[in-house]
Amino acid sequence: MKSFWKLFIARIKMFLRQKDTLFWMIFFPIMFILIFGLFNFDKMGVSNVALIDNADSEFSKDFVDNLKKVEVLKIDDNYQNEEEAKNAVLDGDLDFVFIIPQNFNLQMTESGPSRVAVEPIQVFYDKSNVQLNGIVFGLLEQFMSGMNIQIFQTPQVFSYEKQEIESKNINYLDVLVPGIIGMSLMQGGLFGIAMSIVSFREKHTLRKLMSTPLRTRSFLLAFVLSNLLISLIQMTLIILISLFIFKVHIFGNIFYLYFIGLLGQLIFLSLGFAVAGVAKTVDAAQGMIQVVSMPMMFLSGVFFSKEALPDVIKNVVSYLPLTPFIEALRKIALQDANLFELQTELLFMGGWLIISITLALRLFRFERE
């Protein structure tokens, strides 16, 4: 038992000295949190608009005042010249320029407002902003229709009632953090085991250790438990930075998060042992880890939902080990799910744990033959 604790502590010290492993396991995921935390995703749907009022009439002023109430449109009053505003669109400083013509006025008759069409407003825009253009033109169409109804007193046959439902205030960073936790534990399990074991084998350290009274069981247990401790530190650092610096919301039970995290870590630790059994050199181990981890990092839903993928790829990705792992973390963090509600994810993770342990037992050897 004494030799086990010595090896356990030595493993922690070695981890702190391995700069490449330390980067992938600790700093790499935290770097993503810090980078994405700098973006304000709530402002992405706002359009910068310049309004040039050439009519300067009471009617045009009322029109402008009503247009300023549209939340998606941020009216910039600094532009009074048409050419200057158009150049700002070309330079990317503005998204739209609305030019109100000189005769933009409503003619009044004895029977009420004239139904003669008013000269249209000119809209200049950057056609490359496809998504934003669709949103703004849709709102503009609704706005014009509403003004026509209001001016000509058209009876409103169809209507709707608003019923508020108070939901959780979830932003992109709330969705991202569980994915980053899953990604970091995957990297930690694969890099933490495979790179260390292969490095030991290359330096013949394993052979020397096996010639001592140290039991194989104690060696493996020290490696696994030290990596599980490191994974707890990983999760804690990511959660603390997310909660206290970027005000990320975690609605579920924190202990459920740690349970799922440790279960996922066991899967990738076992896969790390399997990689260590196949790879002959550290470079080979690193290449194999990248081949295994990179597709999952971008397809399993770390940064974006896998629902956006084509159906065939989405169905394949659903069976990768990282996918149910991240989905379980997200359901706990965002939907306050308990373990009973995670039966599907736990079933897949349990299956992958059996597969990964089987691969580790079949492939892992202390010394290559």
N, C-alpha and C positions, 0 to 999 in steps of 0.2 A: 504493500500500500504506500509505503514511503517513496518508493521509486516512481509510482504513479504520479504522486503530487509533484515530485521534482520535475518529471517530464511535462506535466500539465503547465507548471509555471514557466518552464523553459520554452514551451510552445508559444505561450503568450508573449514572452520576450522576443522570440524569433519573429513572430508576426509583426511586432512593433518596429523591427529592424528591416523588414522586407518592404522597401519603398514602393515597388511596383504593385505588390499585393495590397498594401495599405491604400494606395491610390484607388484601385478598382473597387475595393470593398467599402471604403469610408468616404474619400473625397470625391470620387466620380459621381455617386448618387446625390451627395449634398450639393455638388456643383450644379446639377440639373434643377434642384429645388431653388437655389439662389438665382439662377438665370431666369427661370419661368416666373419666379416671384417678382421680378422687376417689371413684368408686363401687366398692364391694367386691361384685362380682357373685357371689362364692362364698357370701355370706350370704343371698342372696335366697330360698333354699329352706328356711330355718329358721323354725319357727313358735314364737311365744311363747305358753306355756301356763301357766295357773294350776291347781293341783291342790288341791281342798278335800276332805280326808279326814274325813268325818263318822263313819266306822266306827271308826277308830283301833284296829284289831285287828292281830294278827300277820299275818293273811292279807292285809289291805288294805295293810299296810306292805310286804310282799313284792311285792305288785302294783305299788305306787308305785316301788319300787326297780328293778323290771324295766322299767317304763315310762320311767324316767330314762335307760336305756341306749339308747333309740331316738334316733339322732343327729339326726333331723329335728326332734325336739321339744326345745325349750329350756324346761325347767321353771323357773318363777319362784316361789320360796318366800316371797315377800313378801306374798302374799295369803292370809289366813285366813278372810275373810268372803265369803259368796256374793255379796251385793249389791255389795260393793266390786269384786269380780272381774268381775261382769257389767257394771258401769259402765265398767270399764277396757276391755272389748271395745267398748262404745259409743263410747268416746273414741279408740279405735285403739291403745291401749297394749298390748293383748293380742289374740291371734288366736283363742284357744280357752280355755274354762273346763271342766275335768273335775270333776264333783261325784260323789264316792263316797258312796252312801247309808249310813245307820246300820247296816242289817242285811246289809251286804255281807260275808258270811262263808260259808265252805264247811262244810256240815253233814257230820259223819262218822258212818258206820254200821258195823255189824260186817263188812259186805262191802266197805267202802271208802268213798270220797267219795260223798255223796248226789248223785243226778242231778236233784234238784229245782232248777229255775232260780233263780239268784241275782238279786235285784233289779238291774235294769240301771243302769249308770253314766249320768248325765245329761251331755250335751255341749252347751254353748252356744257359738255361733260367729257370725261375721259372714258372711252369705250373699253379700256382694258379692265376697269373695275366692274366686272360682270355682275357679281353678287350684290354689291352695293347699289349699282344702277337699278337692278330689278326691284330692290326694296324701296328706293326713293321714288321711282316712277310709279310704283304701285300706290304709295302713299299720296303722291301728287294727284293721281287720278281720283282717288277717294276724296281728296280735299276739294278739287274742282267740282266734283259731283255734289258734294255737300253744299258748296256755295251756290250752285245753280238751284238746288232745292230750296235753300233759305231765301234767295232773292225772289224767286217766282212763286213762293208759297205753295209749292207742290205738296199735296197731302202725302204723308208717310204711311204707306199701307203695311210694309214689313218693318219690323223693329226687333230689338233684342234687349234683354235685361242682363245686367252684370251681377254675378254672384261671386263674391270673393271667397277663395279657399286658401287659408293660410298654410303655406308649404315651407319646407326647409330652404333657407337661403344658401344654395349650393353654387359655388363658382368653379371655374376650371381647375384651380389649384387644389380644391377639395377632392376633385376626381383624380388629379395627377398623383398626389402623395401616396395613396395605396399602391399605385403602379410602380412608383419609385422604390417603395419598400420591397415589393416583390422582386424587382430587377436587382436591387442591391444584394438581397439574400441569395438570389441565383448566382450572381457574380462571386459573392463570398464563398458559397459552397463549392463552386467549380474551381475558382482560382486558389482558394485557401487550402484545399486538399491536394488537387492534382499537381500544382506547381511545387508545393513543398515536398511531396512524396517523390516526385521525379527528380527534384534537385538533390534530395537525400540519396537517391539511388545512383545518380551520376557521380556523386562524391564518395560513394561506397560507405556512406554513413549508416545506411540500413544494415549492411552486412556486419559492421562493427557492433551496432546495437544488438543484433541477434546473437552475437557471440558472448554477450553479457547475460547475467541471470534475469534480465528484464523479460517478462512474459509478453508474448505477442498480443494477448488480450489487453494488457495494461497499456501497451503502446497505442493500439487502435482506439481504446477508450479515451485516453488522454487527448488524442487528436480530435476525436469527435466532440467531446465535451468542451474543449478549449474553443473550437469553432462555434459551438452553440452559444457559449458565453460571448464571443465576439459578435455573433449575430444579434444577441440581445442589446449589446452596446450600439450596433448599427441602427437598429430599429429605434432605440431610445433617442439617439442623436437626431435622427430624421424627424421623429415626432415632436421633440422639443423645439427644434428650429422652426418647424412648420407651425406649431401652435403659438409660440411666443414672438416670433419675428414676423410671420406672414399671416397670422390670425386664421389659420386653416381650421375648419370645423370637423370634429370627429364626434359623431352622434352615438356610436355604439359602445359596447363594453370593451375597454382597453385590454382586459385579460383575454378576451376572445381573440383580439388582434394578435397578441403575443403567442397564443396557442397555435393559431393558423400559421404564424410566422415560423415557429419552431418546427411544425410539421413540414412546411415547405422547405425549410433549411435541411431537414433530414433527407428529403428527396434529392436535393442537389449535392449534398455531401456524398451520398451514395453514388451519384453519377460522377462526382469528382474522383472517387476511388476507381470507378470503371475506366475513366480516362487515364488515370495514373497507371493502370494495369496495361494499357495499350501503348501509350506514348513512350518512346525510347529516350527522348531528350526534352529539356525544358522548352525549347523552341517549338518542338512538335506538340507538346502539351498545350502551349499557348495558342497555337494555330487551331487545334481541335476544339478548344474551349470557345474560340471566336466563331467557329463554324456552327457549334451547338447553340451558343447564346444569342448571336446577332439576329438570326431570323425571329427568335422568340421575342427579343427586345422590341422589334418594330411591328410584329404581327399579332402578338398576344394581348395587345391592349394596354401597354404601358403608358403611351402618350395619347393614343386615339382609340376610339371604340372599334372593335373588330367587325361591328355591324356594317361599316363602310366598305368592307372587302367584298369581292365577288363571292357568290354563294359557294362555289367549289372550294376556294381557298379558305373561306370562313369555316366550312365544315371540317377541313383538315386541321386548321389552327385550333379548333375547339378541343382537340385531343392532345395538344402539346402540354407538357407539365406546368408551364408558367401560366397558362390561360385560366384553369380553375383556381389556381393559387391567387391570382390577382382579383378574379371575380369574387372570391370569398372575402378577401380583404376589403374590397369596395362595398360589398353588401353589409359588412359589419360597420364600417366607418360611415357610410352614407345613409343606409336604411335601418340601422340599429337591429340587424338580423342576429338571431341567436343560432347556436350550433344546430338545432333541430331544423331550422330553415335553410341550412346549408348542406342538406343531404346529398344533392347531386354533386356539388363541388367536393365534398369530403369523400364521396365514392370514387371520383376520378383521382383525387390526390392519394387515397388509399391504394388504388390500383397502381399508380405510378411509384408509390413507395415500395410495393412488392416487386415491381419490375426493376427499379433502380438497385435495390438490395440484391436481387438475383444476378443482375449484371455485374455488380461489384464482387460478389462471391465467385462468379465464374471467371472474371477477367483479372482481378487484382492479384499480384504477386509481389513479394518483397524484392525478389531478385529475378530479372528476366533470364529465361533459360538460354 
